[in-house]
Amino acid sequence: MLDLGCGTGRLSLHLRELGYDAVAVDSSAEMLAAARAKPGGKQIAWLQGDAGALPLAARAFDAVVALRMAFHFPDLRLLLGAAIGVVKSGGRILFDTYNWSPRAWAPLGQGTWGARIYVHHPDQVQREARGLGLDVVETRACFLFSPYVYRLLPLPIVQGLYRLEAIVPAGLRARTFWHLQVGDPTKGPVGPFVALAADPELDPARRGGRVRGRGDLALASPAPTGP
Ligand SMILES: C[S@@+](CC[C@H](N)C(=O)[O-])C[C@H]1O[C@@H](n2cnc3c(N)ncnc32)[C@H](O)[C@@H]1O
């Protein structure tokens, strides 16, 4: 699997724990250095590269995962096009988009919160995905706020927000997770993926009772069955 825009390897390392062969790409040398230094980092191939010109062979991957990455792209088709180029026929593309965020309206607290983000309306994502020949397998709207807000809150409050989220209309939730398939939807080397709202970062036993990471959909699939 390719973790595109891997950052400091949060997802790549999790994928490795799940038993996937993970290759991770990011444009930032600093992020990659931090990822490499983490426990388990030596088991993953970390590559510096830009999504616009990936240093990878065409159709080499069963799946591309790009979490918290799409918001960097004013035109999502650039990211989807990059993923399509490296995924096998029948393979999967998993990513998330923001439905709304104060950081899309104004460059709020850039120093603290990072750069401005781009939101992508779910209808537009559907249209663009289908325009590129992708099959939309599954979508899920989650989270009342940005992950950066969840990160600051104690676990019981986050758990309360999760309960509240269940009764808030999907259109008001902050993010949508997408599971797309490239090529013939009747066949595929990977599968079936199920998106889960289970995130090891939310496990209080692992995080000292405080949410230090942020909720994201983790991936679950049948355990990989060999090459
Ligand atoms: C918010 S971080 C998310 C990291 C990781 N996916 C996660 O969920 O923890 C976004 C990452 O995308 C990388 N990035 C942004 N634009 C990129 C591009 N055009 N090509 C490759 N990486 C990019 C950034 O360097 C950053 O590490």
The ligand as an SDF file (V2000), in Angstrom:
LIG
                    3D

 27 29  0  0  0  0  0  0  0  0999 V2000
   -1.4770   17.0090    7.6230 C   0  0  0  0  0  0  0  0  0  0  0  0
   -0.1310   16.0240    7.0880 S   0  0  0  0  0  0  0  0  0  0  0  0
   -0.8780   14.4110    7.1660 C   0  0  0  0  0  0  0  0  0  0  0  0
    0.1300   13.3240    7.3470 C   0  0  0  0  0  0  0  0  0  0  0  0
   -0.4430   11.9110    7.4280 C   0  0  0  0  0  0  0  0  0  0  0  0
   -1.1060   11.5190    6.1910 N   0  0  0  0  0  0  0  0  0  0  0  0
   -1.3810   11.7430    8.5990 C   0  0  0  0  0  0  0  0  0  0  0  0
   -2.5740   11.5370    8.3870 O   0  0  0  0  0  0  0  0  0  0  0  0
   -0.9160   11.8310    9.7270 O   0  0  0  0  0  0  0  0  0  0  0  0
   -0.0580   16.3500    5.3360 C   0  0  0  0  0  0  0  0  0  0  0  0
    1.2430   15.8970    4.7020 C   0  0  0  0  0  0  0  0  0  0  0  0
    1.1120   16.0200    3.2760 O   0  0  0  0  0  0  0  0  0  0  0  0
    2.3870   16.4010    2.7600 C   0  0  0  0  0  0  0  0  0  0  0  0
    2.1410   16.9900    1.4390 N   0  0  0  0  0  0  0  0  0  0  0  0
    1.4670   18.1280    1.1530 C   0  0  0  0  0  0  0  0  0  0  0  0
    1.4290   18.3370   -0.1660 N   0  0  0  0  0  0  0  0  0  0  0  0
    2.1050   17.3000   -0.7350 C   0  0  0  0  0  0  0  0  0  0  0  0
    2.4030   16.9340   -2.0730 C   0  0  0  0  0  0  0  0  0  0  0  0
    1.9980   17.7010   -3.1110 N   0  0  0  0  0  0  0  0  0  0  0  0
    3.0990   15.8070   -2.3110 N   0  0  0  0  0  0  0  0  0  0  0  0
    3.5290   15.0200   -1.2720 C   0  0  0  0  0  0  0  0  0  0  0  0
    3.2640   15.3120    0.0190 N   0  0  0  0  0  0  0  0  0  0  0  0
    2.5660   16.4360    0.2990 C   0  0  0  0  0  0  0  0  0  0  0  0
    2.9110   17.3700    3.7980 C   0  0  0  0  0  0  0  0  0  0  0  0
    4.3320   17.4940    3.7190 O   0  0  0  0  0  0  0  0  0  0  0  0
    2.4560   16.7300    5.1010 C   0  0  0  0  0  0  0  0  0  0  0  0
    3.4330   15.8860    5.6480 O   0  0  0  0  0  0  0  0  0  0  0  0
  1  2  1  0
  2  3  1  0
  2 10  1  0
  3  4  1  0
  4  5  1  0
  5  6  1  0
  5  7  1  0
  7  8  2  0
  7  9  1  0
 10 11  1  0
 11 12  1  0
 11 26  1  0
 12 13  1  0
 13 14  1  0
 13 24  1  0
 14 15  1  0
 14 23  1  0
 15 16  2  0
 16 17  1  0
 17 18  1  0
 17 23  2  0
 18 19  1  0
 18 20  2  0
 20 21  1  0
 21 22  2  0
 22 23  1  0
 24 25  1  0
 24 26  1  0
 26 27  1  0
M  CHG  2   2   1   9  -1
M  END
$$$$
